[in-house]
Amino acid sequence: GDNRPRLYWAQMAAMSLGGISVPVYQDSIAKELAYVWNHAEVSVIIAEDQEQVDKVLTLKAELPAVRLVVYDDPRGMLTYRHEWLKSYGDVQELGRERARQQPQLFEHEISAGRPDEVAIICYTSGTTGSPKGAMLTHANAISVAETFMAEEDVRPTDEYLAYLPMAWAGDATYTLFASLAAGFTVSCPESPETVQRDLRELGPTTLLAPPRIWENMLTGVLVRAADTSPLKRWIFERSRKVAERVEVLRADGKPIPLSLRLRYALGNLFVYTPMRDQLGLRRTRWALTGGAPLGPDTFRFFRSIGVNLKQVYGATETTGLVSLQPDGEANPDSAGKPCRGIEVRIAEKGEVLVRGAGVFKGYFRNEEATREVVDREGWYRTGDAGFIDPRGHLVIIDRAKDVGALSEGTPFAPQFIENKLKFSPYIREAVAFGNERPFVTAMIAIDLTTVGTWAERRGLAYTSYADLSQKAEIRGLVREEIAKCNATLPDATKIRRFLLLTKDLDADDAEITRTRKVRRRFVAEKYAPVIDAFYSGRDEVAMSTSITYEDGRQGTIQSRVHLEDVAGAPAHA
């Protein structure tokens, strides 16, 4: 379910009594839930509400190990009658009765626990196949929490908003492990739809957010600026340029001229502070971005307006922590310095290897996969390509399997290009192609909110996402955004051709993971005819797109999509 205190209590209760927590993504479709619950041999399911209970009901015959389902929200549950179904309150009362009968039981169960016992199984995002269950022990949890507290300014008085998916290892690391170790306050949002409002109301002192959240925040700022009066828009743009100049000088360790400091102070008074307040970041002492690379322009923007944004790097298999940028050393190009007690080395082919107390116990019921990623000396193969720079910072280039080269030999890292594209408020997702090809191309998924607003301001009517994406005006808009991106890329890796997808990339369609990472192999196979059309010089291609509806039904969208050249980078005659 969504982030709710009672779901976190249930996790802690299971861990305290020797059980194992197996969180799942609340938007998972039935097939994904059945796979995880059966693979993990789940016996008890804690469900948020009627919607989640109904998912279990449709799968119950396929879940032989499940003997108890507990629901939190009783609304709509009055007519449900099953022996194996109980309310959260009923289970709490059973616990109170057990405590009256056996007062020492709880303490006894905790004392019986061992550090090497599994506390939680977090299923990986599965970019290359079926998800694997990473077993994280109590020792992993305690070690990483203590390491994080030693590296970062964590205080018992801190306030943190838990809104990230509970199935993500990062949520367990910071919401559960770090909060229990440090004693800071964790709040939950009213609902996923109210997160931005809840951020403003709470004003957390610390924040962890994946790139998508920072990109959405920036998009919202740019849209509001575009919709304001000409005078306010001019003030915003002038202040933004001042902030960017200050951040560049600050990052390079260069002195900031007095006149620039004065202009920044004015901007901070009238623009940056109100902006941070609107975003819920006014009290934020430090903020971390992790889970995937954040575009450098987005990173610099938030730092320029006074947000102490820093990069953190980790993996599910390292209990969410490997490296972290210290204060005063934040930059968009690195993932920070390896944390104390965590060893990092670079293998011969550039893959990042990690060893430390946070490295997981292994994949549940998959010893072969465990041996493939952890060697006899305890080094975990992250699958990421990177290097250690002269400052001692870890720099991540891309997924090792995704790094390639154009046909003429120029190195090609698709994620680097995609991150630059997604700085545009009009581009929600991008997938770049170019490995062993003569030039770089890209499939773009527009941001319906910002592009729709742009169209409405110009009186451009549309009926659907697909209709809007294929209009000549929208193709022209995105072409301009790609040209801006190309201006920052070497000539060989400039994007020469692109198309606009008729739908957003969707986890339900297996195109991205639940943490919005592109499943490149699947996308390359699914859109193979489109990719071939890029390099055959065609201007249009027929596209048959399979989609999965919320109720699990599948359908197909037939369409013809325009392939576009980018000005200044002609792909064919």
C-alpha positions in Angstrom: 0.0 0.0 0.0 0.9 3.7 0.3 3.2 4.9 3.0 1.3 4.6 6.2 2.5 4.4 9.8 0.7 1.1 10.4 2.5 -0.6 7.4 5.9 0.5 8.8 4.8 -0.8 12.3 4.0 -4.1 10.7 7.4 -4.3 9.1 9.1 -3.5 12.4 6.9 -6.1 14.2 7.8 -8.8 11.7 11.6 -8.0 12.0 11.4 -8.0 15.8 9.7 -11.4 16.0 12.1 -13.1 13.6 10.0 -12.7 10.6 11.0 -11.2 7.2 9.4 -8.2 5.6 8.8 -8.3 1.9 7.5 -4.9 0.7 6.0 -4.7 -2.8 5.1 -1.7 -5.0 1.6 -0.5 -4.4 1.0 0.0 -8.2 2.1 -3.6 -9.1 -0.2 -5.5 -11.4 -1.5 -8.9 -10.4 1.2 -10.9 -12.3 4.0 -9.0 -10.5 2.4 -9.5 -7.1 1.9 -13.2 -7.6 5.5 -13.7 -8.7 7.0 -11.9 -5.6 4.6 -13.4 -3.1 5.1 -17.0 -4.4 8.8 -16.6 -4.9 9.3 -15.2 -1.3 6.9 -17.8 0.1 4.9 -15.1 1.8 2.5 -16.4 4.5 1.1 -13.1 5.9 0.0 -10.1 3.8 -0.6 -6.6 5.3 -2.9 -4.7 2.9 -3.7 -1.0 3.0 -7.3 -1.0 2.0 -10.1 -2.7 0.0 -8.4 -2.1 -3.3 -5.3 -4.0 -2.1 -7.4 -6.8 -0.5 -9.2 -7.3 -3.8 -5.9 -7.8 -5.5 -5.1 -10.6 -3.0 -8.6 -12.1 -3.5 -8.1 -12.4 -7.3 -4.8 -14.2 -6.6 -5.6 -16.3 -3.5 -5.9 -19.6 -5.3 -2.4 -19.0 -6.7 -0.9 -18.3 -3.3 -0.7 -21.6 -1.4 1.6 -20.2 1.4 -0.7 -17.3 2.4 -2.6 -18.1 5.6 -3.5 -14.6 6.8 -4.4 -11.2 5.2 -4.6 -8.1 7.4 -6.2 -4.9 6.2 -5.7 -1.4 7.7 -8.5 0.7 6.3 -11.9 -0.9 7.0 -13.9 1.2 4.5 -15.8 -1.1 2.1 -14.7 -4.3 4.1 -18.0 -4.8 6.1 -19.3 -7.6 3.9 -16.0 -9.5 3.5 -16.1 -12.8 5.3 -13.1 -15.0 5.2 -11.4 -16.9 8.0 -8.0 -15.8 6.8 -8.9 -12.1 6.7 -8.6 -9.9 9.8 -8.5 -6.2 10.5 -5.4 -4.5 11.8 -7.2 -3.7 15.0 -8.2 -7.3 15.5 -4.5 -8.4 15.2 -3.4 -5.7 17.6 -5.9 -7.0 20.2 -4.6 -10.5 19.7 -1.2 -9.2 20.4 -2.3 -7.4 23.6 -4.0 -10.6 24.8 -0.8 -12.6 24.1 1.2 -9.9 26.0 -1.1 -10.3 29.0 -0.7 -14.1 29.0 3.1 -14.1 28.2 4.5 -10.7 29.4 8.1 -11.7 28.6 7.4 -13.1 25.1 8.2 -10.0 23.1 11.6 -9.3 24.8 12.4 -13.0 24.5 11.8 -13.0 20.8 14.0 -9.9 20.3 16.8 -11.4 22.4 16.6 -14.6 20.3 17.4 -12.7 17.1 20.8 -12.9 15.5 22.6 -10.2 13.4 23.0 -12.5 10.4 19.2 -13.3 10.2 17.4 -11.8 7.3 15.3 -8.7 8.2 13.9 -7.8 4.8 13.9 -9.0 1.2 13.9 -6.2 -1.3 13.1 -7.3 -4.9 15.4 -5.6 -7.4 13.8 -3.5 -10.2 14.4 -6.2 -12.8 15.8 -4.2 -15.7 17.2 -7.4 -17.2 14.6 -10.0 -16.4 12.5 -11.3 -13.4 13.1 -9.4 -10.1 15.5 -11.0 -7.7 14.9 -10.9 -3.9 17.9 -9.4 -2.2 18.2 -10.6 1.4 19.3 -7.8 3.8 20.2 -8.9 7.3 19.8 -7.1 10.7 23.6 -6.6 10.6 23.4 -5.0 7.1 20.7 -2.6 8.5 22.6 -1.6 11.6 25.9 -1.2 9.8 24.5 1.1 7.0 22.5 3.2 9.5 25.6 3.8 11.6 27.7 4.5 8.6 25.1 7.0 7.3 25.0 8.8 10.7 28.8 9.0 10.7 28.9 10.5 7.2 25.9 12.9 7.3 24.6 15.5 9.8 21.7 13.5 11.2 20.0 14.8 14.3 17.3 13.4 16.6 15.3 16.6 16.0 15.1 16.1 12.3 11.8 15.7 10.5 11.6 13.4 7.4 8.7 12.7 5.0 8.3 9.1 4.0 6.7 9.1 0.6 9.0 6.9 -1.5 7.8 3.4 -2.5 8.2 1.1 0.5 9.5 -1.7 -1.8 12.5 0.5 -2.7 15.6 -0.4 -0.6 16.3 3.3 -0.1 13.0 3.7 1.8 13.9 0.9 4.2 17.4 2.3 4.7 16.3 5.9 5.5 12.7 5.6 6.8 13.3 2.5 9.0 16.9 1.8 9.7 18.3 5.4 10.0 15.3 6.7 11.9 15.5 4.0 14.4 19.2 4.5 14.9 19.1 8.3 15.1 15.6 8.8 16.6 14.4 11.4 14.2 10.7 11.9 13.4 9.2 10.3 10.3 5.9 11.5 8.9 3.7 10.0 6.2 1.8 11.9 3.5 -2.0 11.9 3.5 -1.9 10.3 0.1 0.4 10.1 -2.9 -1.5 12.9 -4.5 -0.9 15.3 -1.6 2.9 14.8 -1.3 3.8 18.2 -2.6 1.3 19.9 -0.4 2.5 17.8 2.6 6.1 18.8 1.9 5.1 22.4 2.1 3.1 21.9 5.3 5.8 19.8 7.1 8.9 21.6 5.8 11.2 18.6 6.4 14.7 19.2 7.6 16.1 16.3 5.5 14.9 14.9 2.2 15.7 11.9 0.0 14.2 12.0 -3.5 15.0 10.1 -6.8 15.7 12.2 -10.0 12.0 12.0 -11.1 10.9 14.0 -8.1 13.5 16.7 -8.7 12.7 16.8 -12.4 9.0 17.2 -11.6 9.7 20.0 -9.1 11.7 21.8 -11.6 9.1 21.3 -14.4 6.5 22.8 -12.0 8.7 25.8 -11.3 9.3 26.5 -15.0 5.6 26.0 -15.9 4.5 28.5 -13.2 7.2 31.0 -14.4 6.0 30.7 -18.0 2.4 31.3 -16.9 3.1 34.4 -14.9 3.2 38.1 -16.0 6.0 39.3 -18.3 7.5 41.4 -15.5 7.6 38.4 -13.0 8.9 36.1 -15.8 11.7 38.6 -16.5 12.6 38.8 -12.8 12.6 35.0 -12.5 14.9 34.6 -15.5 17.3 37.3 -14.4 17.4 35.9 -10.9 17.9 32.4 -12.2 20.9 33.5 -14.3 22.5 35.2 -11.3 22.0 32.1 -9.2 23.5 29.9 -11.8 26.6 32.1 -12.1 27.0 32.1 -8.3 26.7 28.3 -8.2 29.3 27.8 -10.9 31.8 30.0 -9.1 31.0 28.4 -5.8 31.4 24.9 -7.2 34.8 25.8 -8.8 36.0 27.3 -5.5 36.4 30.7 -7.0 35.6 34.0 -5.3 32.2 35.6 -5.9 32.4 39.3 -6.8 30.7 41.7 -4.4 28.2 43.0 -7.0 27.2 39.4 -7.8 26.8 38.6 -4.1 24.5 41.6 -3.7 22.4 40.6 -6.6 22.2 37.0 -5.2 21.1 38.4 -1.8 18.3 40.3 -3.5 17.3 37.2 -5.5 17.4 35.1 -2.3 15.0 37.6 -0.6 12.5 37.9 -3.4 12.8 34.7 -5.5 14.8 31.8 -4.1 13.5 31.7 -0.6 9.8 32.0 -1.6 10.5 29.3 -4.2 12.0 27.0 -1.6 9.1 27.6 0.6 6.6 26.7 -2.2 8.5 23.5 -2.8 8.6 22.6 0.9 12.4 23.0 1.1 12.8 26.1 3.2 13.9 24.2 6.3 15.8 21.5 4.5 19.3 21.3 5.8 20.4 18.7 3.3 18.7 16.8 0.5 19.9 13.7 -1.3 19.2 12.4 -4.8 19.7 8.8 -5.6 18.4 5.7 -7.3 19.4 6.9 -10.7 21.6 9.7 -12.2 20.2 13.2 -11.9 20.7 15.5 -14.9 23.5 18.1 -14.2 21.3 21.1 -15.1 18.6 20.0 -12.7 21.2 19.4 -10.0 22.8 22.8 -10.4 19.4 24.6 -10.5 18.4 23.4 -7.0 21.9 24.1 -5.5 21.8 27.6 -7.1 18.6 28.5 -5.3 20.0 27.4 -1.9 19.1 23.8 -1.6 22.0 21.7 -0.2 21.4 19.0 -2.7 23.9 16.1 -2.8 24.3 12.8 -4.6 24.1 9.5 -2.9 24.9 6.2 -4.6 24.0 2.7 -3.5 22.2 -0.4 -4.7 19.6 -2.8 -3.2 22.4 -5.3 -2.7 24.5 -2.8 -0.7 21.5 -1.8 1.6 21.2 1.4 -0.3 24.5 3.0 0.5 28.0 3.1 -1.1 29.1 6.7 -1.5 27.9 10.2 -0.5 29.0 13.7 -1.4 30.3 15.6 1.7 29.2 19.2 2.3 31.3 21.5 0.2 32.1 18.9 -2.4 28.7 18.5 -4.1 28.8 18.4 -7.9 26.7 16.9 -10.7 29.4 14.7 -12.1 30.2 12.4 -9.2 28.4 10.1 -6.8 30.5 11.2 -3.9 33.2 9.6 -1.8 33.0 6.0 -0.7 31.6 6.0 2.9 33.9 4.9 5.7 34.1 1.2 6.1 33.0 0.7 2.5 35.6 -0.4 -0.1 35.3 0.5 -3.7 37.5 -0.6 -6.6 37.3 -0.6 -10.3 37.6 -3.8 -12.2 39.6 -4.1 -15.4 36.7 -3.4 -17.7 35.6 -0.4 -15.6 32.9 -2.1 -13.5 32.4 -0.7 -10.0 33.0 -3.3 -7.3 31.9 -2.8 -3.6 32.8 -4.6 -0.4 31.6 -3.8 3.1 29.3 -4.7 6.0 26.3 -3.5 4.0 26.7 -6.0 1.2 23.7 -8.3 1.1 23.5 -12.0 2.2 22.5 -13.1 -1.3 19.4 -13.6 -3.5 16.6 -15.6 -2.0 16.3 -19.0 -3.6 18.9 -18.1 -6.2 22.4 -19.1 -5.3 23.6 -19.1 -8.9 22.7 -15.4 -9.3 24.4 -14.6 -6.0 27.6 -16.3 -7.2 27.5 -14.2 -10.4 27.6 -10.9 -8.5 29.5 -11.7 -5.3 33.0 -13.3 -5.5 34.7 -15.4 -2.8 36.4 -12.3 -1.3 33.1 -10.6 -0.8 33.3 -8.1 -3.7 29.8 -7.2 -5.1 29.6 -6.4 -8.8 27.4 -3.4 -9.2 26.9 -3.7 -12.9 27.7 0.0 -13.2 30.7 1.4 -15.2 32.7 4.1 -13.4 36.0 5.4 -12.1 37.5 7.2 -9.1 38.4 10.8 -10.0 41.5 12.7 -8.7 39.4 14.0 -5.7 38.6 10.5 -4.6 35.0 10.7 -5.8 33.2 7.8 -7.5 32.0 8.8 -10.9 29.3 6.6 -12.5 29.2 6.6 -16.3 26.2 4.3 -17.0 25.2 0.7 -16.6 28.2 -1.3 -17.8 26.1 -3.4 -20.2 24.7 -0.2 -21.7 28.0 1.6 -22.4 29.0 1.0 -26.0 30.3 2.9 -29.0 29.1 4.3 -32.3 30.1 2.4 -35.4 33.1 4.7 -35.9 34.3 4.2 -32.4 33.1 7.2 -30.4 32.0 6.1 -26.9 28.3 6.0 -26.4 26.6 6.3 -22.9 22.8 6.5 -23.5 21.9 7.5 -20.0 24.1 10.6 -20.1 22.2 11.8 -23.2 18.8 10.9 -21.8 19.4 12.9 -18.6 20.3 16.0 -20.6 17.1 15.6 -22.6 14.9 15.2 -19.5 16.0 18.6 -18.3 13.5 20.0 -20.7 10.1 20.4 -19.0 8.4 19.1 -22.1 10.2 15.7 -22.1 9.1 13.1 -19.6 11.1 10.1 -20.8 13.8 9.5 -23.4 15.5 6.4 -24.8 18.7 7.0 -26.8 20.1 4.5 -29.4 23.5 4.5 -31.1 25.5 1.5 -30.1 27.2 0.1 -33.2 25.2 2.6 -35.3 26.4 5.5 -37.4 24.7 8.2 -35.2 22.5 8.8 -32.2 18.7 8.7 -32.3 16.1 9.0 -29.6 12.5 8.0 -28.8 10.8 10.7 -26.7 7.8 10.6 -24.5 6.3 14.1 -24.0 5.2 15.4 -20.6 1.4 15.6 -21.0 1.0 18.3 -18.4 3.5 20.8 -19.6 3.1 20.1 -23.4 -0.7 20.2 -22.9 -0.4 23.6 -21.2 1.8 24.8 -24.0 -0.7 23.7 -26.6 -3.7 25.3 -24.7 -1.9 28.6 -24.4 -1.6 28.6 -28.2 -5.1 27.5 -28.9 -3.9 24.1 -30.2 -6.7 21.6 -29.8 -6.1 17.9 -29.1 -8.1 14.8 -28.1 -5.5 12.5 -26.5 -1.9 12.0 -25.6 -1.4 10.2 -29.0 -3.1 13.0 -30.9 -1.1 15.7 -29.2 2.3 13.9 -29.6 2.0 13.7 -33.4 1.0 17.3 -34.1 3.6 19.2 -36.2 3.7 22.0 -33.7 4.7 19.6 -30.9 7.3 17.9 -33.0 8.7 21.4 -33.7 8.7 22.2 -30.0 10.6 19.0 -29.1 13.0 19.5 -32.0 14.0 22.9 -30.5 14.5 21.2 -27.1 16.7 18.6 -28.6 18.7 21.3 -30.4 19.4 22.9 -27.0 20.6 19.5 -25.7 22.8 19.0 -28.8 24.5 22.2 -28.1 26.0 20.6 -25.0 27.1 17.4 -26.7 30.1 16.5 -28.8 29.4 16.5 -32.5 29.6 12.7 -32.8 27.0 12.1 -30.1 24.5 14.8 -31.1 21.0 13.4 -31.6 20.3 13.4 -35.3 16.8 11.9 -35.5 13.9 11.4 -33.1 10.3 10.5 -32.8 7.6 11.2 -30.3 5.9 8.1 -28.8 2.1 7.9 -28.8 2.1 7.0 -25.1 4.3 7.4 -22.1 6.7 4.5 -21.1 4.9 2.4 -18.6 5.9 -0.1 -15.9 2.7 -2.1 -16.5 3.9 -2.6 -20.1 7.4 -3.7 -18.8 9.1 -0.8 -20.6 10.4 0.7 -17.4 10.7 -0.6 -13.8 8.6 0.6 -10.9 11.4 3.0 -10.1 11.2 4.3 -13.7 14.5 2.8 -15.0 14.4 1.9 -18.7 14.4 -1.8 -19.5 16.6 -1.3 -22.5 16.7 -4.8 -23.8 12.9 -5.1 -23.7 12.4 -1.7 -25.3 15.0 -2.4 -28.0 13.1 -5.6 -28.9 9.6 -4.1 -28.7 10.5 -1.1 -30.8 12.9 -2.8 -33.2 11.0 -1.8 -36.4 11.1 1.8 -35.2 14.8 1.7 -34.5 15.5 0.2 -37.9 13.4 3.0 -39.5 15.6 5.6 -37.8 18.6 4.3 -39.7 17.0 3.5 -43.1 16.1 7.1 -43.8 12.4 6.7 -43.6 10.2 9.6 -42.5 7.3 7.6 -41.1 6.8 4.2 -39.5 3.8 2.1 -38.5 3.7 1.4 -34.8 1.8 -1.3 -33.0 2.0 -0.7 -29.3 0.8 -3.2 -26.7 -0.6 -1.6 -23.5 -1.8 -3.0 -20.2 -4.8 -1.5 -18.5 -5.1 -1.0 -14.7 -7.4 -4.1 -14.4 -4.8 -6.3 -16.2 -6.5 -6.3 -19.6 -4.2 -5.9 -22.6 -4.8 -4.0 -25.8 -3.0 -2.7 -28.8 -2.7 0.8 -30.3 -2.1 1.1 -34.0 -0.6 4.3 -35.3 1.7 5.9 -37.8 4.5 8.0 -36.3 6.7 10.7 -37.9 10.5 10.4 -37.7 12.2 13.8 -37.5 15.6 15.1 -38.4 17.2 17.6 -36.0 18.4 20.9 -37.6 22.2 21.2 -37.8 22.6 17.4 -37.7 21.1 15.9 -40.9 20.9 12.2 -40.9 20.2 11.5 -44.5 19.9 13.2 -47.8 
